[in-house]
Amino acid sequence: MSTEYHNYLIHFVSAYATGLLVARRALTKLGLADQYEGVAEPDGTLSLTEAIQEDGAPRPFKAYLDVGLRRTSTGSRVFGALKGASDGGIFIPHNDKRFPGYDPETKQLDAEVLRKYIFGGHIAEYMENLEEEDDERFVIDSKDSHLAEFFQVQEAVCIISCRGYRF
């Protein structure tokens, strides 16, 4: 990813939207956007882009996640970008163990929890709690307020739910 997208990786939601945008731009540039449209409605399930089973059809664009020496944790923003790019139509080999909602005891992914993270539900819950508990931090007018990041997340959610790609 270029430095153009670096400032948009603030939350899991914006990282997902950035991964989705990067995937659609890359596939458009390669002429594969019409063949590999990705996930129409993100629902939190694990889905890998599969090759088209027609003669002469191009294979999906394949990418690998490389985090280098940096440690990762479950639910990290880098996995939001990975999920967005994968849902955008790029084939990225991965499993569900690092997404929010994965339970290591049952070895299952709770799709509703991941969907909540994709659409910013966890941030909305935090903001509702903040409104109830701390009125001073819950100021809508100031750009320096605690809500400034929330409104940026809401814009990313609109991009995801409307699939409003800007090319």
C-alpha positions as CSV (number, residue, x, y, z in Angstrom):
1,M,0.0,0.0,0.0
2,S,1.3,3.4,-0.8
3,T,1.6,6.2,1.7
4,E,-1.6,7.7,0.1
5,Y,-3.7,5.3,2.2
6,H,-1.6,5.4,5.4
7,N,-3.8,8.0,7.2
8,Y,-7.0,6.0,6.6
9,L,-6.0,3.0,8.7
10,I,-7.2,4.4,12.0
11,H,-9.9,1.8,12.9
12,F,-10.8,-1.7,11.8
13,V,-13.7,-0.1,9.8
14,S,-11.5,2.4,7.9
15,A,-8.9,-0.3,7.3
16,Y,-11.5,-2.6,5.8
17,A,-12.8,0.2,3.6
18,T,-9.2,1.0,2.5
19,G,-8.6,-2.6,1.7
20,L,-11.8,-2.8,-0.3
21,L,-10.9,0.4,-2.2
22,V,-7.4,-0.8,-3.0
23,A,-8.7,-4.1,-4.2
24,R,-11.2,-2.5,-6.6
25,R,-8.7,0.0,-7.9
26,A,-6.1,-2.7,-8.5
27,L,-8.6,-5.0,-10.2
28,T,-9.9,-2.1,-12.4
29,K,-6.3,-1.2,-13.4
30,L,-5.6,-4.9,-14.3
31,G,-8.9,-5.2,-16.2
32,L,-10.3,-7.9,-13.8
33,A,-12.9,-5.9,-12.0
34,D,-15.8,-7.2,-14.1
35,Q,-14.8,-10.9,-13.7
36,Y,-14.0,-10.7,-9.9
37,E,-16.5,-8.4,-8.3
38,G,-15.9,-9.6,-4.7
39,V,-18.5,-9.9,-2.0
40,A,-21.7,-7.9,-2.7
41,E,-22.7,-7.6,1.0
42,P,-20.1,-8.2,3.7
43,D,-21.6,-10.5,6.3
44,G,-18.6,-11.5,8.4
45,T,-18.1,-15.0,6.9
46,L,-14.8,-16.2,5.6
47,S,-14.8,-16.1,1.8
48,L,-11.9,-16.6,-0.6
49,T,-12.0,-15.4,-4.2
50,E,-12.2,-18.5,-6.4
51,A,-11.0,-18.8,-10.0
52,I,-13.6,-18.7,-12.8
53,Q,-14.2,-22.2,-14.2
54,E,-14.3,-21.2,-17.9
55,D,-11.8,-21.9,-20.6
56,G,-9.5,-19.0,-21.2
57,A,-10.8,-17.0,-18.1
58,P,-8.1,-15.1,-16.2
59,R,-7.1,-16.3,-12.8
60,P,-7.8,-14.0,-9.8
61,F,-5.1,-11.5,-8.8
62,K,-3.2,-13.2,-5.9
63,A,-1.5,-11.3,-3.0
64,Y,0.1,-12.3,0.2
65,L,-0.1,-10.5,3.6
66,D,3.4,-9.7,4.8
67,V,3.6,-8.0,8.2
68,G,7.4,-8.4,8.4
69,L,8.8,-8.6,12.0
70,R,5.9,-6.7,13.5
71,R,3.8,-8.6,16.0
72,T,0.1,-8.9,15.3
73,S,-2.9,-9.4,17.5
74,T,-6.3,-10.8,16.9
75,G,-8.5,-8.0,15.5
76,S,-5.6,-5.8,14.4
77,R,-6.3,-3.2,11.7
78,V,-4.0,-5.1,9.2
79,F,-6.6,-7.9,9.3
80,G,-9.3,-5.4,8.5
81,A,-7.4,-4.3,5.4
82,L,-6.8,-8.0,4.5
83,K,-10.6,-8.7,4.9
84,G,-11.5,-5.7,2.8
85,A,-9.1,-6.6,0.0
86,S,-10.3,-10.2,0.1
87,D,-13.9,-9.1,0.0
88,G,-13.0,-6.7,-2.8
89,G,-12.0,-9.6,-5.1
90,I,-8.3,-10.2,-4.6
91,F,-7.3,-13.8,-3.7
92,I,-5.4,-13.6,-0.5
93,P,-4.8,-17.0,1.2
94,H,-5.8,-16.7,4.8
95,N,-7.9,-18.2,7.6
96,D,-10.2,-16.8,10.2
97,K,-8.1,-17.2,13.3
98,R,-7.0,-13.5,13.5
99,F,-10.4,-11.8,12.8
100,P,-12.4,-10.3,15.6
101,G,-15.0,-12.8,16.8
102,Y,-12.7,-15.9,16.5
103,D,-13.0,-18.1,19.6
104,P,-9.8,-20.2,20.1
105,E,-11.6,-22.6,22.4
106,T,-14.3,-23.6,19.9
107,K,-12.1,-22.8,16.9
108,Q,-15.0,-21.0,15.3
109,L,-15.6,-17.5,13.9
110,D,-18.6,-15.6,15.1
111,A,-19.7,-14.0,11.9
112,E,-21.9,-11.5,13.7
113,V,-19.0,-10.1,15.7
114,L,-16.9,-9.7,12.6
115,R,-19.8,-8.0,10.8
116,K,-20.2,-5.7,13.7
117,Y,-16.5,-4.7,13.4
118,I,-16.8,-4.2,9.7
119,F,-19.7,-1.8,10.0
120,G,-18.4,0.0,13.1
121,G,-20.9,-1.5,15.6
122,H,-18.2,-1.7,18.3
123,I,-17.4,2.0,17.9
124,A,-21.1,2.9,18.0
125,E,-21.5,1.0,21.3
126,Y,-18.5,2.8,22.7
127,M,-20.0,6.2,21.7
128,E,-23.3,5.3,23.2
129,N,-21.5,4.4,26.5
130,L,-19.5,7.6,26.3
131,E,-22.7,9.7,25.8
132,E,-24.2,8.1,28.9
133,E,-21.2,8.3,31.1
134,D,-19.0,11.3,30.2
135,D,-20.7,14.4,28.7
136,E,-17.5,16.4,28.5
137,R,-15.8,14.0,26.1
138,F,-19.0,13.7,24.1
139,V,-18.9,17.0,22.2
140,I,-20.0,17.1,18.6
141,D,-18.9,20.6,17.5
142,S,-15.1,20.5,18.0
143,K,-12.8,18.9,15.5
144,D,-10.6,17.9,18.3
145,S,-13.4,16.2,20.1
146,H,-13.5,12.5,20.8
147,L,-16.2,12.2,18.2
148,A,-14.1,13.4,15.3
149,E,-12.8,9.9,14.7
150,F,-16.3,8.5,15.0
151,F,-17.5,10.6,12.1
152,Q,-14.6,9.4,10.0
153,V,-15.6,5.9,10.7
154,Q,-19.2,6.7,9.8
155,E,-18.0,7.9,6.4
156,A,-16.1,4.6,5.9
157,V,-19.2,2.6,6.8
158,C,-21.2,4.6,4.2
159,I,-18.6,3.7,1.6
160,I,-18.8,0.0,2.5
161,S,-22.6,-0.2,2.7
162,C,-23.2,1.8,-0.5
163,R,-20.2,0.3,-2.3
164,G,-19.5,3.8,-3.4
165,Y,-16.1,3.4,-4.9
166,R,-14.3,6.4,-6.1
167,F,-11.9,5.7,-9.0
